[in-house]
Amino acid sequence: MSNTFPPAEGAWRNHYLLMRHGHSQANQEGRIISSPSLGLKGFGLSLHGRAQLDTLLAEWRWARPRRILHSDFLRTAETAERVAAHFDLPLTVEPRLRERHFGSLEGESDDRYAEVWARDAQDPAHRHGSVEAVVDVAARMRAVIDEVECRHREETILLVSHGDPLQILLTALEGRALSRHREREPLAPASITVL
């Protein structure tokens, strides 16, 4: 799956491929896994996720990345490792690309995401149940791109992250209200969005 996303203001110095990790064990189990205590060492790619990446890499139609930055969660690290091996590239761990923390919903059914998203639509700064605020996710995700823009020029850079953080980043780059991040079509596992 591919989406094209225009620059927010003017032209980017680099070309960006935003990738959601492949289908994970958390997706398979229908569980919210958003804390480093569970996500760093567990809940990596499912067999379906590995197959998704095999297909994606065999049919790669985007520019060849020169750099790969990824969240340190196991599911994103395993996704990035497979892409890096395919292109013979080094990896850079970037904790700011982590999953949004869902606080007290950790380990619960992923049906409960809807509760958080409903609150997001009312107030993107809410932290109900110790959930990471949308405004904070947007700031940390945007900071990654801002730093890369300062350090590199005319490179294709792959950022491997998670569904909610990427949706929030794309909403921010569009200049839309962050409360509307769930109005975007959800990013599928192993999908690539071009900036």
N, C-alpha and C positions, 0 to 999 in steps of 0.2 A: 504494500500500500504506500502511496506517495502523495504528499500534499505540497503545494508550492506556496511560499509565504513571502510577500514583498518586504523590502526594508522599511523600517518605521520612519526614518528621516534620512533623506539623501541616500548615499550608497555605503554599504558595509565595506570595510577595508579587507575583510576576509569573506569566504564563502562558508556557510554553516549548514551542516546536516544535523538535525535534531532527531535522535532515535529513542524510542521507548524500548525498554528491555523486552526480550522475548517472553513468551508465556511462561509463567513461573509456577513453582509448587504452591505459592500462596494463592495465585489465580485458580489453580486446579482445586484447591481445598476451599475456595471462597472465603478466605480469611484476610483480615487487615493485618499486615505486617509492616509496621512503619518505624519501629524503634531500632536503634543500632544494636541493642542487646539481642534482638532476634534476627534482624535483617543482615547484619554483617557476616555472620557465620552460617546462617541457615536460610532455607526457602529460596534456593537457587532455581535454575531453569528446570522446567519439566521436560519430559521426553518430547512433548509436542513443541515446546519452545526451542529445543535443539533442532528439531526438524524444520521449524519455521526459519531459523537462521541458515540452515544448510540451503534451503530454497532461495532465500534472499541473497545469499552470497553467490550462488550459482547463476542467478539472474540479475546481478548488480547492474543498475543502469544510471547511477549517479556518478558524480566526479569521484575520483579516487582520493580518499582522505590522506592528508599528510601528517595529521595529529589526531589523537583520540584522547578525550578527557571523559572520565566516567565517575558516576557515583560509586562510593565504596561498598554499597550493599552487594551481597553475593549475586543476586540476579542480574544486576547491571554489570558487575565485574565479569561474570561469565559471558555475557553478551559481548562486551567490549573485547574480551580475550579472543573470542572466535573471529571477530572482524579483524583484529590486529594480526592474528595468525594468517588469515587469508591474504592480507596486504603486506605482511612482514613489517609491521610498524610497532614502535614502543607505545606503552600506555602511560597515561598520567592520571592518578587517582585525584579526584576533586570532590571532597566531602560536601561542598555547597550544592552539588547536583543530587543530593540525597532525596529520598522520598519525603513527602510532607508528613510530619508527625501527627498522628491522629489521637494522641493522648490516651484517655480512658477507654477508647474503643479498640486499643491494641489487642489483637488476638480474636476479636469478635468477628461475626459474619460480615462479609463485604456488603450485604444489604444495608448496613448501617451508615455507609458513606452518604446516602441520601439525606440523613439527618444533618450532617455537617454541611453539605452543599446547600441545603435550605437556609441554614443560618448564614452561610457565606453570601447568599443572595440578598440578605437583609443588612449584613455588616461584614465587609471583608477584613476588618480588624478584630473580629471576635476571637476569643480564645476559650470558648465554652468547653468544659471537659478537658482542659489542657491541650486542646488542638492548636497546632501551629497556625497562626493567622495568615491569611492569603497575602496580606501586604508584606509580611516578613518573607514568605516564600518568593514572591516577586522580586524583592530587593536582593536576596542572595543569588537567585538565578541570573538576574540582570548583571550583578556584579561580576559574575564569571565571564560573561560576554564582554563587558566593558574592559576587563583586564586583558583578555585575549586580544581585543582590538588594539590595545596599547602596545602589546608585545610582538604582534605578528602582522604581516601584510601579505595579501594576495595568496593566502593558503586556504585549502579546504580542510575544515576542522569538524570532526564528528564529536558531538556531545551526547553521551548515553545517560539517560535519566529515567524518570518515572512519569506515569500518566498525569497525575495532578500537577506536579511542578511544571511540566512542559505545557499543559493547558493554561496554567496561570501565566507563565512566561509569554506565551503567544498572545494572550489577551492584553498583557501589559505593553508588548511591542506594537500592538495594533492601536494603542492609545484608548482602548475601551475601558469602561469601569470594571475594576477587578471583581466586583460583585457578579459580573456576567460571565465568569470563566467557564461555567458549565453550559453556557449556551453554544459553545463551540462543539463541533462533532467530536466525540471522544476519540482519542488516539488509540489505535489498536496495538496490541503487543507486536513488537518487531517492525513497527511502521517508521518511516522516515519522512520528516517534514523539512523542506528546503527553505532556508532564509535567503 
